Amino acid sequence: MNTDLLNLARGVAGEAAAFVAAQRAGGVSVAATKSSAVDVVTQVDRDCEALVRERLLAARPGDAFLGEEGGGAGGETGVRWIVDPIDGTVNFLYGLPQYAVSIAAEQDGRVVAGVVVNAATGEECFASLGGGAWRDGVRLRVRGPAPLAERLVLTGFNYQAGTRRVQAAAVAKLLPLVRDIRRMGSCALDLCHVASGSADAYVEEGVAEWDYAAGALIAREAGARTEVTVGRDGKEALLCAPAHGFEEFREAVVSCGFLALDRE
């Protein structure tokens, strides 16, 4: 079953990524904003999600569906598709090559297959539960153990000003403790970077299920551990790091004020 779901997800994600790339070549404009004036959505986001939804539900008409732009639809099979049509829309708008189509398949509440395709480059990462994580045919593994001071940490910033102030203060405290911090602009791709060993950890407040469902499975299958919790400003937060160094990273994140646990 996992293999069938993964194969379907890969086929649809590849088609969707090619669609996004073709639309980017013709120029992009903002169609609307969401949580704030800087939280943008393009018509390509909407059209890509419609394409993905049509393809998935044509193949499996009884499944449930959750997409960032169009909301959800109930199902009766126990399978739910969780989709971000363009994770990294601001990058897409500006032409920065870090934006991806993310598709995850959840069965009975557990993500069992996921694929993330960088629409700018065509690079594909995918995983199935118990089947490992892969990028373009090569098995992915997290980076080996390293002292906290030698770890490269990825993060992101929410589109609401108040949450950004909280995040900026936490990042300022974490930065002297680690090798460096990067803000790349796509949660899904950041998780794939941890999976491939090209980053050591990731933390962000203000993420949603469609941002991380596929990427988190890929990271876990490559040897990472993930935790969904509550950030300092009260929004959903995600931590990801290799299992061998997760607890030390989590302690640093808490001490720097990223999480609600440290509010008092």
C-alpha positions in Angstrom: 0.0 0.0 0.0 2.8 2.5 0.9 4.5 1.8 -2.4 1.3 2.5 -4.3 0.7 5.7 -2.5 4.3 6.8 -2.9 4.3 6.0 -6.6 1.1 8.1 -7.1 2.5 10.9 -5.1 5.8 11.0 -7.0 4.0 11.0 -10.4 1.6 13.8 -9.4 4.4 15.8 -7.7 6.6 15.6 -10.8 3.8 16.8 -13.0 2.9 19.6 -10.6 6.5 20.8 -10.3 6.9 20.9 -14.1 3.7 23.0 -14.2 5.0 25.4 -11.6 8.3 25.8 -13.4 6.6 26.5 -16.7 4.4 29.1 -15.1 7.4 30.8 -13.4 9.0 31.2 -16.8 6.0 33.4 -17.9 6.2 35.7 -14.9 4.4 35.7 -11.6 2.2 38.2 -9.7 0.5 38.2 -6.3 -3.1 37.1 -6.4 -4.0 37.7 -2.8 -2.5 37.9 0.8 -3.4 35.7 3.8 -2.2 36.2 7.4 -0.5 39.6 6.6 0.4 41.9 3.7 3.6 40.0 3.2 2.1 36.5 3.3 1.3 36.1 -0.4 -0.4 33.6 -2.6 -0.2 33.5 -6.4 -2.7 32.1 -8.9 -0.1 29.5 -9.7 -0.4 28.2 -6.1 -4.1 27.8 -6.6 -3.9 26.3 -10.0 -1.2 23.8 -8.9 -3.2 22.7 -6.0 -6.3 22.2 -8.2 -4.1 20.0 -10.6 -2.8 17.9 -7.7 -6.2 17.5 -6.2 -7.7 16.5 -9.5 -5.0 13.9 -10.2 -5.0 12.3 -6.8 -8.7 12.0 -6.4 -9.2 10.8 -9.9 -6.8 7.9 -9.1 -8.3 7.4 -5.6 -11.7 9.0 -5.4 -12.5 7.9 -1.9 -9.5 9.6 -0.2 -9.6 12.7 1.9 -7.6 15.8 0.9 -6.0 18.7 2.7 -4.4 21.5 0.7 -3.0 24.9 1.8 -5.0 26.9 -0.6 -8.3 25.1 -1.0 -8.9 23.5 2.4 -10.0 20.0 3.0 -12.4 17.3 1.8 -13.5 14.3 3.7 -12.9 10.7 2.6 -13.8 7.1 3.5 -10.7 5.1 2.8 -8.5 6.1 5.8 -6.1 7.8 3.4 -5.6 11.6 3.5 -3.5 13.6 1.1 -1.7 16.6 2.6 -0.5 19.0 -0.1 1.4 22.3 -0.3 1.3 23.2 -4.0 4.2 25.7 -3.6 6.1 25.7 -0.4 8.2 28.8 -0.6 5.8 31.1 -2.5 7.9 34.2 -1.8 10.9 32.5 -3.2 8.8 31.6 -6.2 7.6 35.2 -6.6 11.2 36.5 -6.6 12.7 33.7 -8.6 14.9 32.3 -5.8 15.4 28.6 -6.6 14.1 27.2 -3.3 10.4 26.4 -3.7 8.8 23.0 -3.9 5.7 20.9 -4.4 5.1 18.8 -1.3 2.7 15.8 -1.2 2.2 13.4 1.7 -0.1 10.4 2.1 -1.4 9.8 5.6 -3.1 6.4 6.4 -5.2 6.1 9.5 -3.5 9.2 11.0 0.1 8.3 10.2 2.1 9.7 7.3 3.3 6.7 5.3 4.6 8.3 2.1 5.9 11.7 1.1 7.6 13.5 -1.8 9.1 16.9 -2.1 10.2 18.2 -5.5 12.1 21.4 -5.9 10.2 23.0 -8.8 13.1 25.3 -9.7 15.7 22.5 -10.1 13.6 19.3 -10.5 15.4 17.6 -7.6 13.2 15.0 -5.9 13.3 13.7 -2.4 10.9 11.0 -1.3 10.3 8.4 1.4 7.9 5.7 2.5 7.4 4.5 6.1 10.1 1.9 6.8 11.4 2.2 3.2 14.1 4.8 3.7 14.6 8.3 2.3 15.9 8.9 -1.2 17.0 11.8 -3.5 17.3 11.1 -7.2 18.0 7.5 -6.5 20.6 8.0 -3.7 19.8 6.9 -0.1 19.7 9.9 2.3 21.4 9.9 5.6 21.6 12.6 8.3 25.0 14.1 9.1 27.0 12.4 11.8 27.4 13.6 15.3 28.9 17.0 15.8 29.3 19.4 18.8 26.5 22.0 19.0 29.0 24.7 18.1 29.6 23.0 14.8 26.0 22.5 13.7 24.3 24.4 10.9 20.8 25.3 11.8 17.9 26.2 9.5 15.0 28.3 10.5 12.1 30.4 9.1 10.1 33.5 10.1 6.4 33.8 10.4 4.5 36.4 8.4 3.0 38.2 11.4 5.2 40.9 12.9 4.7 40.0 16.6 5.8 36.4 16.0 8.8 37.6 14.0 9.9 39.7 17.0 9.8 36.7 19.2 11.6 34.6 16.6 14.3 37.2 16.1 15.1 37.4 19.8 15.4 33.6 20.0 17.6 33.4 16.9 19.9 36.1 18.3 20.4 33.9 21.4 21.0 30.7 19.4 23.4 32.2 16.9 26.4 32.4 19.2 25.9 28.7 20.2 26.0 27.1 16.7 28.1 27.1 13.6 25.6 29.4 11.7 21.9 29.9 11.0 20.3 29.9 7.5 16.8 31.0 6.5 16.2 29.4 3.1 12.4 30.0 2.8 10.9 26.5 2.4 10.1 24.3 5.3 9.8 21.2 3.1 13.2 21.7 1.5 14.8 22.6 4.8 13.7 19.2 6.2 15.2 17.5 3.1 18.5 19.4 3.8 18.5 17.9 7.3 17.8 14.4 5.7 20.7 14.7 3.3 23.2 16.0 5.9 23.6 19.4 4.3 22.2 20.9 7.5 22.2 19.7 11.1 18.9 21.0 12.5 15.7 22.9 11.8 13.4 24.9 14.1 10.4 27.2 13.2 7.3 28.5 14.7 4.2 29.1 12.6 4.4 26.0 10.4 1.3 24.0 9.2 0.8 20.4 8.5 1.1 20.9 4.7 4.5 22.5 5.2 6.1 19.6 6.9 4.1 16.4 6.4 6.2 15.0 3.6 9.5 16.6 4.5 9.3 15.4 8.1 8.8 11.8 7.0 11.8 12.1 4.6 13.9 13.4 7.5 12.8 10.7 9.9 13.5 8.0 7.4 17.0 9.4 7.0 17.7 9.2 10.7 16.3 12.4 12.1 13.8 12.9 14.9 11.0 15.5 14.7 8.7 17.1 17.2 5.6 19.2 16.7 5.1 21.5 19.7 4.0 25.0 20.6 6.2 28.0 19.9 6.8 31.0 22.3 4.2 33.1 20.5 1.6 30.3 20.7 1.7 29.0 17.2 2.6 25.4 16.1 6.3 24.8 16.0 8.5 22.1 14.5 11.9 20.8 15.5 14.0 18.4 13.5 17.5 17.1 14.0 19.4 13.9 13.7 18.3 11.5 16.4 21.7 11.2 17.9 21.9 15.0 18.6 18.2 15.9 19.0 18.0 16.3 22.8 21.0 18.6 22.9 19.5 20.7 20.1 16.1 20.8 21.8 17.7 22.0 25.1 19.4 24.8 23.2 16.1 25.8 21.5 14.2 25.8 24.8 17.0 27.9 26.6 17.0 30.4 23.7 13.2 31.0 24.0 11.8 29.4 20.8 9.2 27.3 22.6 6.2 28.0 24.9 7.8 25.8 27.6 10.1 28.7 28.4 7.5 31.5 28.7 7.5 31.7 32.4 
